[in-house]
Amino acid sequence: MRLIDKIAEQRILEANQRGEFDNLSGAGKPLELNDDQQVPESLRVGYRALKNAGYIPPELHARKEIGSLQQLLASVESNDTETKNRLTARLNYLLMKVNLNSAGSVVCQGEYYQKLQRRLTGRKS
């Protein structure tokens, strides 16, 4: 461990012993984890910057939609087979798409690449 890390850790432990963390606003609540857990650590800063600028990579958007579809499927009544079939088909499509994309390298493709290129060059169309 580097010296700066040891000093920081020591200060955190001392503050904790003094009770300085006892009344924090999020104490006792679960952490809100970001959507970037599936993104390699080396790419997270870039993805976060793009997300803050309004551009969400297609694979992250698809993963969000997968989570939403899974929640919807869990809440659909068992006798509503038409809705279940439609949601399952969409879920399977997205899972296949994400699995195919994750097998290769992370590359900006299609519309996402064009939007990014326009944004970086300052063009409107």
N, C-alpha and C positions, 0 to 999 in steps of 0.2 A: 504494500500500500504506500502511495506517495505521501510525503509530509503534509501537503495541503489537505489530502483526504483524511489523514489522521487528526489534524487540527479541527476540521469541519465536524468530523464524527464526535470528537471530544466535546465541542461546543454544543452540539445537538443533545448529547447525553446529559450535559450539565443543565441545559435549559429544560429538558424533560424532567429531571429530578427536582427542579425548582417549581415545576407545575405550570410552566409558561405555555404548554400545549393543551392544557386541560379544557379551556373554554373556546376552542376554535369552532368556527361555524359549521364545519363538516364533521366534527367529532362523532364517532359512533355510526356514521353513515357509510354505505359502500362507496368505493371509488367509482367515478365515471370513467370507464376506459374508452379511449378513442377508437375509431374504426381502423386505425392504422396498425393494429396488432398483426395483421397478415402481411404487411409491407416490410421488406427487409430494412433493417436499421439504417443502413447506408442511404436509403432512398426516402426515409421518413421526412426529413427536413424539406426536401423538394416537394414531396406530395402535400405536406402541410401548407407550404407557400401557395401551391396551386389551388388547394382547397379554399384557403382564405381569399384568394382572388376570384373564387366562384367556379373553378374548374375541378370537378371530381373525376378521377381516372375511372374509366369504364369498369374495371375489375372491382373497384371499391363500391361503385354504384350497384353493380350486380350482387355483390355480397350483402349489401344493405337490403336489397329487394328479396334476396333469399331468406334473410331473417324475418322480414315482414310476412312473406308467404308462409313460412313455417308457423308463425303465430296465428295467421288466418286459418290455416288448415286445422290447427289444434282447436280453434273456436267454432268451426263449422259443425252443425248438427250431423249426427251419423246418418240420418235418412236423406240428406241433401247430396245425393251422389253426383248430380250434374255439376254443382259448384266444386265439390271435391275433385272431380276429374279434371275440370278446367284449371284449378289451382295446381294440382299435381303435375299436369302437363307443362305449365309455365315453370314450375319449380324444377322439374327434370331438365327442361331446356336450359335454364340458367345454370344449374349445376354442371351440365355438360360443357357449356360455354366457359365457365370459370375453370374447370378442370383442364380443358384444352389450352386455354391461355396460360395457365400456370405451368404447363409442361415446358413452354418455351421461355425465352427471355422477356423481360419487361420492356416492351417497345410501344411507343405511341403509335396508334393505328387510326386510320380513317378520319372520321369527323373530329375526334379528340385532337389528333395531330394538327389538323387544319386550323382548328380554333386556337390552339396553342401557338402555332406559327403566326397567325394573324395578330394575336395579342402581343407577341414579342416584337413583331415588325411594325406594329402601330397601324396596320391596315384595318379598314372598317369592313370590307367585304371579302 
